[in-house]
Amino acid sequence: MNFPDDLRYTAEHEWVRLDGDRVRIGITDFAQDQLGDVVFVALPEVGAEVAAGDAFAEIESTKSVSDIYAPVTGAVQAVNAVLVDRPEAVNGDPYGEGWICELSIADPAELDGLLDAAAYRALVA
């Protein structure tokens, strides 16, 4: 399993990459492995306001349907349109091409409450 050191993680298996005043969000390598083959991703609406901990997207695999939870509070600035036609990108490249959306972050201090890579590795071990 791959858990890049430059990301932050949630106990619900989302990852967060800070880029200026935005964060890019996706699901972890562990999560995509547990889900199996991803067949559909319901993306949030651009402009939607989300609160940390709220379900804001959904991912469907051959095994189950799972909610994706906002790791931080903010507004959806972009969604990954690649996933509309190729949801399997989540399986092939969860930290790259398989990202879900970008949020403007309301309070950067919220990132301090997320797990670092070592803590996430320990969680899923």
N, C-alpha and C positions, 0 to 999 in steps of 0.2 A: 504494500500500500504506500501511496505517495501523499505526504502532508507537507507542502512547502513551508519553510520557516518564515517567509515574509507575509504570511496570511494570518488572520485571526479566525477563530472557529466558534461554533455554538454547540451546545450539547445535543441539539436537534439535527446536527450534521450539515449545517450550512457553513460556507467559507465567505470571508470578507477581505477584499483588497482595497486599501485606501489609495486614492489618487486625487490629491488636492482636496477639494471640498466635496468630492463624490466617493462613493464606495461601489465596487463591482461585487456582485453576489452570485454564488452558485451553490451546488451541493458537492460534498466531498467525494473523494475516490471511494471511501468506505461506503457512503450512502448509495452511490451508483452501483457498486458491487452487490450490495444487499438487495437493491431493487430488481436487478436483472435488466433485461433489455428494455430500454425506455422507448415507448411508442407514441407518447403525446406529452406536450408541456403546455399548460394553460398559463399564459403570461399575464402579468398585471397590465393595467392601462397606464400609458404615459400620462403623467400629471396626478396620478392617484397619490393620496397621502396615506402613509402606512406608519403604524406605531410598532415599536420593538415588541416582539413576541406575537404579533398578529399574523395569522395565515394570510398570505397575499398572492400566492401562486399555487399551482398544483402540478404534480408530475405523475404520469401514468406509465406503468411498466406491464410486462406480461404477467407479473406476480400480484401487483396491487396498485392502488392509487394513494398518493401521499401528499399532504400539504407541505408547502415551503413557507417557513416563518421568517418574518423580517428580523434580522439581527440587530437593527438600529432603527430609530425613528427618522423619517424623511419623506421626500417626494420622489416618485419614480420619474427619472429623467430619460431613460432609454431602456429598451428591451432587445433581446437577442433574436432578431427576425430569422436567423439561420435555423432556429429550433422549430419554426413553423413547418418547414419542409423536411428538416433533418433532425428530429428529436434525439436520434441516436448519438448525436455529437456529445451529449451529456456523458454517455458511456465511454466514448473514444478519447475525449479530452476535457474532463470535468473542470480543470483550472484554466483552460484556454478557450477553445472554440465553443465549449459547452456552458459558458456562463449564462445566467438567467436574466439579470437586469442590473441597472445602475440607479442608485439613489443619491440625491443630495442629502447630506447628513446634517440633521438639525443640531446635534450636540456631539462633537468629536470625542468628548469624555466617555460616551457610551462604549466606545471601542475598548476602553480599559476593563470593562466588565466581561469581555469575551476571552476565550481560551487562546493561549499561544499554541504553537505546534506541539511542544513537548506535553502540555496538559491534554491536548486533544488525542495524541498518541496513547497516553495513559488511559484515557476514557474508553477508547475502542479496543484496548489490548485484552 
